[in-house]
Amino acid sequence: MKQKPFLYILLLLIALTALTAVVANSHLENATTISMVLAAFKFLAVAFYFMELRHANIFWKALLVVFLTIFIGLLIII
């Protein structure tokens, strides 16, 4: 029964990927920003559930989130 959360996360990743494709093909003004935020959510889902970061020390969790926030923020600004 431990495989159920992984299945849900995998389905979430597939749905977020499909949503990213829809956003990229739309003519929205903020399509790049929305795509980057969706990519950040996908990155966090993979890091926490498939790389077992959810069992790591709080320092590593916070470091990952801070790095991702700075990285995505800089990419959006550029």
C-alpha positions in Angstrom: 0.0 0.0 0.0 3.0 2.3 0.1 2.9 2.7 -3.6 -0.3 4.8 -3.6 1.2 8.2 -2.8 3.8 7.6 -5.5 1.0 6.9 -8.0 -0.8 10.0 -7.0 2.3 12.1 -7.4 3.0 10.6 -10.7 -0.5 11.4 -11.9 -0.1 14.9 -10.5 3.2 15.3 -12.5 1.5 14.1 -15.7 -1.4 16.6 -15.1 1.0 19.4 -14.5 2.9 18.6 -17.6 -0.3 18.6 -19.7 -1.2 21.9 -18.1 2.2 23.3 -18.9 1.7 22.3 -22.6 -1.7 24.0 -22.7 -0.3 27.2 -21.1 2.6 27.2 -23.5 0.3 26.9 -26.6 -2.0 29.6 -25.3 -1.5 33.2 -26.1 -1.4 34.4 -22.5 0.7 37.4 -21.6 2.1 35.6 -18.5 2.6 32.1 -20.1 6.3 32.1 -19.3 5.8 32.9 -15.6 3.0 30.3 -15.3 5.2 27.7 -16.9 8.1 28.4 -14.6 5.8 28.2 -11.5 4.4 24.9 -12.7 8.0 23.6 -13.3 8.9 24.6 -9.8 5.9 22.6 -8.4 7.0 19.6 -10.5 10.6 20.0 -9.2 9.4 20.0 -5.6 7.2 17.0 -6.2 10.0 15.0 -7.6 12.5 16.1 -5.0 10.2 15.4 -2.0 8.5 12.2 -3.1 10.9 10.4 -5.5 14.2 11.6 -4.1 13.0 11.0 -0.5 13.8 14.6 0.6 10.7 14.6 2.8 12.7 12.4 5.3 15.7 14.8 5.3 16.7 17.4 7.8 14.7 20.7 7.8 17.8 22.5 6.7 18.0 20.7 3.4 14.3 21.2 2.8 14.5 24.9 3.5 17.7 25.2 1.4 16.0 23.6 -1.6 12.9 25.8 -1.4 15.0 29.0 -1.0 17.3 28.0 -3.9 14.3 27.2 -6.1 12.6 30.5 -5.2 15.7 32.6 -5.9 16.4 30.6 -9.2 12.8 30.9 -10.5 12.6 34.6 -9.4 15.8 35.4 -11.3 14.7 33.6 -14.4 11.3 35.4 -14.4 13.0 38.8 -13.9 15.4 38.2 -16.8 
